Amino acid sequence: MSTEHFSAELMHPMADTDREANRFSARASRYARVGANVGGVAARMAGAKLFGGKEAPSNAAALAQALGGLKGPIMKVAQLLATVPDLLPPEYATELQKLQADAPPMGAAFVKRRMMAELGPDWQGRFQSFDLKPAAAASLGQVHRATAPDGTRLACKLQYPDMQSAVEADLKQLEVAFALHRRISTWLDTREIAKEIGARVREELDYEREAKHGVLYGNVLRDIDAVRVPAIHKDLSTKRLLTLGWLDGDRILDFAASPIEIRNRLAQSMFKAWWHPFSRAAVIHGDPHLGNYTVFSEGGEAQGINLLDYGCVRIFHPRFVGGVVDLYRGLLTNDEARILHAYETWGFKNLNRELVEILNIWARFIYGPILEDRTRTVADGVKPGEYGRRQAFEVHQALKARGPVTIPQEFVFMDRAAVGLGAVFLHLRSELNYHRLFEAEIDRFSLADLEARQGEALVQAGLPLPA
């Protein structure tokens, strides 16, 4: 780092007003912690590739262990990488998907200091009660139960300290890892993937933006009874504290052995929660992680889902949704021109017939459940953790021979949402006519109508239009 760069960082205007801005000292500390944990494993991985050896299963377990003790964005990034099909060897993806943000939570005294920093010295007077013991912990923060003065039950998500510096340090480590990946696996250009992951993880730090995402989803899903969105309490929220209405619910896996009618109802609720906002406002929840929703019940029976977290939300330009519809209809009718147009709309470049056929392997897998007008499972005889692995391997092998290909930035979380949602359906063993569910969402689809709806929805939520 140059002297000028170092001085500029120290003189950053945010330094005087925001103690937790992207600080050099905090980043340096993070570099040391992440580098020490991961560096040795990375060297073993690279050495195995360089000298033609096979990946040892112990390397994957060692990497997971190295990351397991690090609270913060590196955990989030690892989980994201594990769900991008074929970006990592299967044994690494399997180990990283097991990661949970189970680092020790912030203690009571620390929580008090954090709340004072966000809401001021009289912060406790703004609540009837506030449980200093966290109800849940995640990669970037932890959730506390609270009660408003009027008795309203609340969920307060409080960000861990120095997360902005940690994010920048961890994303720099990610750039190095991706550069190594490009040298080893020249068939896949990961630069756009790195950009997208960086953009979304940075957005997740901004709880004010997440609050706006919550407003957006609340408006778009207002008429969908099977999906509940928590109320946003802006008066008790800041950039690093997000206060939502508390929603009672149970884990969705608790219903994996329920009667098929219940499992189908929950699967249909999940389908609505993901694809209705996409078709109505060109927005998708990029993280169908099992901890981001719960099941609500009425009359002793499961009725739908609570969608709890809005940090990882991707807002697309409407033309991207047009590409999704075009590819769907092109695959239905084997319309090669429409299929090519869809890929180009998404941002794939320099395509030829061979590359299109390779991309179609993956597309027919992703679209498979909605292409057949029949009641079916998402994938018969496939375990949730293995969903998409065989097709990803086929694409991998084909691109090694015919590539390279650059995955467009917008494609990453769309792909992740589809695979993650499919895994949930496999957990539930649901049997639905996904074709008719999707057709209902895109009925009378019009790009102009979508642009108008999205514009209105984003203005209401206080969010900018996509570029």
C-alpha positions, 0 to 999 in steps of 0.5 A: 500500500502506498504512503498516499493511499495510507494517508488518504484512508486515515483522512477519510471523512467518515473516520470522524463520524463513523467509528466503524467505517472501513478502517485500515487497522481493522482490515489489517487485523482481519487479513492476519486472522483470515490469512493465517487460518486459510493460507495453509489450506490454500497452499495445500490445494494449489500444490495438489493442482500444480503437481497433478495430484488429487484433492485430498478429502482432508483438505476440504474438512481443513478449510471448513474447520479454518473458516468455522471459527471466524465470525462475519462475512468470510462465513457468508462468502463461504456459504455463497461459494458453496451454492454456486454449482461447480465453482468448487469441487464437490467435496469442498461444497459439501463441507462449506455447506455445513458451516453455521455461524456458531461463533460465540455471541456478543455478551450482555455488556457488549450488547448494551454498548452496541445498543447505546452506540445505535440508539443513544444512552437512553436506548433502554427507555425506548423498549418495554423489555429487551432480552440481552441474550440473543435469540439467534445468531448469523454471520453478520449479526445477532437477533434479540427479542424485545417489546415496544412500549405499546406491547408490540413484540419485536426482533432486533437484529444487531450487527457485530462490530467492525463488519465493514472492515471485515467485509473489505478484508474478506472480499480482498481475500476472495479476489486472491482466491478467484485469481488462483481459481482462474489460473487453475480452471481457465474454462470459467471466468469468475470475475463477474461472480466475484463482483456480484458476491462483493456487491451483495455482501456489502449491501447486507451490511446496510440495515437501512437498505435492508429495511427498504427491502422489507418494505418492498417485499411487504408491498409486493406480497401484501395480497399473498396470505401464505407469505408473511412479511414482518413490519419494519420499525424505522424509529428503532432502526439504524444502519447497524440495527434493524428492528422488525415485528416478531413473527412466531414460527417453526423450522420448515424441516420440522414439517418434513414428515408431515402429510403430503397436503401440508408439505405441498402447501408449504412448498407452494408458499415458498414458490410464491415467496420467491417467484411472485416478487420476481414476476411482479417487481423483478426482484428475488431473494438471493438466499433461500437458506433454511434459517431465513424463514419459518412456518406459521400455523393457524388452528394447529395446522401449518398454513404458510411461511414467515420470510424473515431476512431481507439482506440478500435481495437482488433487484434486476432490470426488467429485461433480465426477467424478460430473458427468463421468460424467453428462455422458458418459452424457447425451451418449451418450443425448441426455439433456438433463436429465442434461446440465444436471445435469452442468453444474450439478454442475460449478458452471455457473450461470444456464444456459438451453437456448441456453447449454447448447447452446453448452457442448455444442459444447465437450463434444462435442469433449472427449468425442468420442473416448470417445463412439464405440465404434470404433478411431480417432485423437483428431482426424483431420488436426489438428496437436497445437498446433491441437487444439481451436482450431476448437471454441473459436472456435465457442464464443467466437462463440456466447458473444459473442452469448449470454453471459456465462458464468463458467467454474467454478474446478474446470473449468480444469485438467480441461479443460487435462488433456483438451486436453493429453492429446489433443495427446499422442495426436496427436503419437503418431498413436495409433489406439485405441478410447478409448470402451472404455478409458474405459468400463473406467475407470468400470465399475460407477461409484458415487459412494459407492464413490469417496468411500470410496476417495478418503478412504482414499487421501488419508489414506494420503498425508497430504493433506486431503479436498477442500472 
